[in-house]
Amino acid sequence: MYDSERDAFMIAFKALGYSANTENADEIQAAYDWLREMDKAIRPAYVTDEVIDAMINGEKWLALVYSGDAAYIISENEDMAYSTPKEGTNVAVDAMVIPANAGNPELANKFIAYVLQYDNALMISEEVGYASPNAEVLAELSGPGGTYEGNSAYLPRAGYEKDEIFHDNETLKKQLSELWIKVKLHE
């Protein structure tokens, strides 16, 4: 399991039928209790990127991973598959932005244009497994003969009704972080 309190609590919230962005103290406590029970029942390994190699090598049979990592894992090990729960998950959107106070917005725009050029976008998306914002690259990699043809993680299914985008909430983030430490310490 990724060592990420936000993702871990999202799983617990969704399993219990709550919003991934709940601020309800009783729901947060219930999710904490759920995670403690899960920890006791299966004693997961709390990891980061090393999960990718473990899945590719078949050392583990189940893992929480991001869709791009899953796409890469599946491309390297055809015995792996990707699934998202009907209870809902988080919807992530990657973006490149230029702050209003950027010291060199012209260079930043050139960099973004460079990254989006076909050859560069192809190389990046093929290497990391995340779907490309370049429509031509997306079609090539997911189409017939493409690196990610038929790969369910490269172009994940359309969202379920219960999917959500994480809200930026520093108070909740701090609270979940403190509770997550207790989960991992088996308290």
N, C-alpha and C positions, 0 to 999 in steps of 0.2 A: 504494500500500500504506500502510495506517495506520502512522504512526510510533509503533509500540508494540512494545517488545521482547517482552512477554508473548504478544501475539497472533502476532507473526512467528515466534517460537520454537515456539509451539504448532503452527503450520502445518508447520514443519520436523519437529518431533517426530512429528506424525501422518503426514506423508508417509513417514517412515522406519519407521513401525509402533510408535513408542514412546508412552508415556503423556505427556500434556501436563504432568504433575507430576513427571517423572523427576528424580532427583537423581544418576543414574549419570553419572560424569564422561565415560565413553566416548560415551554417547548425547548428552550436551550438546555434546561436541566434534564429533560427527557432524552434529548439527543446525547448529552454527556453520558447518561446512564446506559443508553443503547451502545455507545462506543466502548464503554468499559466492559459491558457484557460481550461484545464482539471480540475485544482484546483477550478476555479470559477464555473465550470459546475456541478461538483459532490461533491466537498468538502470532499475528502477522509480522512480517519484517517491515519496518518503516524505513523506506529508502527514497532515493531520488533517481537520478538517471541510470544507476546500475540495474534498474529493473529492465531496461531495454535489452541489454545483453543477456540477462537471465531468461527472458522470454524467448529471444532469438535462439538461444542454445537449448531451450526446452527444459531448463532447470526448474522452472516454476510453471504451474498450469493455470494460474489465475492472477491477474494483477489489475490494479487501477492505473490506467495510463491515459494520456491525452491523445486525441485522435491522430495527430501527426506522428506521434511515437508509435501508435498502433499500426498506422499505415506502413511505416518503415519496418516494424516487427513482422507484419504479415508478408511484406515483400521479401523478407529474408528467411521466413519459416512458414511454408504453406500450410502447416498443421495448426497455425494460430488463426483466431477469428476475433471479430470486434462486435460488441453489442452495447447498446445503451438501454437503460432501464425504462420501462413504461411509467414508472413512478416519477420520472423527470430527471433532468441533469442540468448542469450549467451550460449556457451558450457563450462561447468565447468568440471575440472578434479581435483579431490582431490588426494593428494600424501603425502607420508612421505619421507622426505629426511634427509640425514645426512650431515651437513656442513663439508667442507674440514678441517676446524680448530676445529672440535668437540673435546671436552675434553676426551670423552670416547666412541669412535665409536663402540667398541665391545659391550658395554651395549646397545647402540642405535640399533645395529643390532639384539640383543637378544629381545629387546622390539618389534621391527617390526615383527620378527618371531613369537613372542607370540601373537600379535594382529591378525596375519594371520592364526593362528591355527584354525582348524575347529570350536571347541566349542566357542572360543572367538569371531571369526569372525561372527558366527551365532548369538550370543548374541548381538553384536554391531549392526549388520545390521537389526536384527529383532526389536531392540529397537528404532533406529533412522530413519529407513525407507530408508536409502541410500543403493544403490546396492553394494554388496560386491565384492572385487577383488578375493575372494576365489570362484573358479568356482563351487565347490560342494555346498557351501552355497547359491550361486546365483541360482543354479538349484533347490535346495530344497525350498527356500523361494518363488520363482516365479512359481514353478511347481505345479502339482495337489496336493491340500490339503495344500499347503504352505501358510504362513501368507499373502503373497503378490500376490497370484495367481490371475491373471486377473486384477491386479492393474496397470493401465496405467502409473502411475507416478514412480513405482519402476523400470521398464524397459522402459523409455521413447522411443517414436518412433524414427526411424532413422532420422538423421538430414536433415533439409531442406537446399536447396542450399544457402539460405541467413543467415544461422546460422553462428556465429563467436565466436572466443575466444577473450576475452578482452586482449588488449595489455597493458603492464605496462607503463604508461605515466604519470609521476608526474605533468607535466605542465597541462595536460588536467584534471587530477584528482583535482588539486587545483582550476582550473577555474570552473569545474562543481560543486564543493563543495560550492563555493561562490554563484553561481547562484541558487543552490538547497535551500540554506538558504532563498533567496528571494522568491522562489516559496512557501515555507512553511509559510513564513510571509505574504503571499498573496500580495506581492509588484508587 
